């Protein structure tokens, strides 16, 4: 697992094109609904070698439903930061937070699966100066988050920090 992200200056033309597409209404719909359904099945079978997110760091989040307590598996992009994994609850700029955000708030002890290996983590929401610092980091990793924040209107997109437990 990488411990640092690759910034925009290091992205290939294909990665930049994928980012541009993912920022469109169609792209964000595909990346938040259709592609995760595919990744939920394909990523565990291929140990993360095949995934719809192409070259972007992605994981499968294993958590419990906020209300039901039932197991949930959610493929997500992440930004590595040392031992931390940074997640952005953007939902493609939707006006409401994604379900997985509420799941982490209710049940912060989770597991992540990266390249076929599961690791226990604990989630917390970044705030204040830390959130600002992490927002700069995640938008350098994937520049679509800035577009999603504009699309989300008054909803401030949460930044979640996963740390090893």
N, C-alpha and C positions, 0 to 999 in steps of 0.2 A: 504494500500500500504506500502510495506517495505521501510524504509529510508536508509538502508545499504544493501550492497550485501553480498552474501555468497561466500567466497573465495574457492579456489581449495581444501584446507584442509578440508572443510566442505561438499564437494560434495559426493554423494553416488556413489557406483560402477555403477549403472545404468546411472547416470548423466555423469560420466566420459566416459562410453562407448558411450553415445549419442554424447558427444563432439568429441570423436575420429572419429566416423562415419561422423559427419558433416564436418570434415576437409578433407575427401576424395573428389575426383572430383565428384563422384556420390552423396555423401551426400550434398556437397555444392550446387549442382544443384537442388536437391530436396528441400533444405532449402531456396533457393532463388527464386524458380519458382513455384513448385508444392504445397508445404506446405502453402505458403502465400495465394495462391488462395483458399485453403480449409479454412484457418484461417479467411480470410476476410468475409466468410459467417458464420462460426461456432462460432467464438469468441463473436460477438454481440448477437447471439441467446442464448448462454449459460452463458452470463455475464462473459466470460473469464475462465469458469471452464473447458471447453474442448478446447484444442489447441494442435497443432502439436509440439510446443516447450517444451512440457512436463512440467518439474519443473522450467524451466528457466523463469525469469521475461519477460513477453512480453506484448505489448500494440498494439492498433490500432491507427496509426497516421492519423489524419484527416487534410489534407492540400489541397492546390490548385495547379494545374499544373503550372509550370514555364511559359510556353508560352500560354497555353489555358485558364488558370484561372479556369478551371473546377475542381470540387471537386474530390479528390483522397483519397482512404483509403488504408493504407499500414500496414500490421502486421509486427512488428519488435521486436527483443530482445532489452532490455534496461538494464542499470545498474543504480540502485538508488544511489543517493548521497544526503542525506538530502532531501530538497525540489526539488532538481534538478534531471532530468532524462538524462542519458548520452546515446547517440546513436552513433553507429559506421557505417560509410558508406562503409562497406567492399565489399559488393556484392560478397561475397565468394572468393575474391581475383581477380576478373575480372580486366582487364586493364582500364576500364572506371568507373566513379562514377555512383552509382544508380540514377535513375530518381528522387527519393524522396529527394536526397541531393540538386539537382538543384531547386526543388520545395521550399525547406526551404530557400535557399539562395535568391530566388526571392520573396517569401511570408513568412516571418518568424513568423507571427502570426498564430498559429495552435491550434488544440485541440488534446488531447490524450484520449483514452478510455482504462481504466484499470478496470477490474472486473465489467464491465457494467456501470461505471461512467465516464462521460466526464469532462475534465478539460481544461481550456484555458491556453496555454503556449506560450512562445516566444523563438524562436530558434536562436542560434548564434554558430559560429564555434570556437572551442578552438584553441589557438595558443601558441607557445613558451613553457615556463615552465608549464603553465596550461595544455597544451596538453600532455606533457610528464607525468605529474602526473596522468591525467585521463587515458592515455594509460595503465599505470601500473594497475590502478584500473579495467578497462574493461577487460584486459587480465587475471586478477585474477578471474574475474567473469566468463569469457568464454575464455579458452586458445586457441581456434581456430583462434582468431584474429591475433596472431603472425604468424601462418601458412599462413593466407590470405595475410598479408603484404608481405611475401616472394613471394607468388604467383603473387602479383600485380606488381612486378618489380619496375619500377621507380615511379609508382603512389603512392604518400603518402596518406594513407587512412585517410579521415577526421573524426574527432571526434566532434560531435555536442552536445551542451548543451541546454537542454530545461529547462526554468525557468518559474514559475508561473507568470501570468500577471493579 
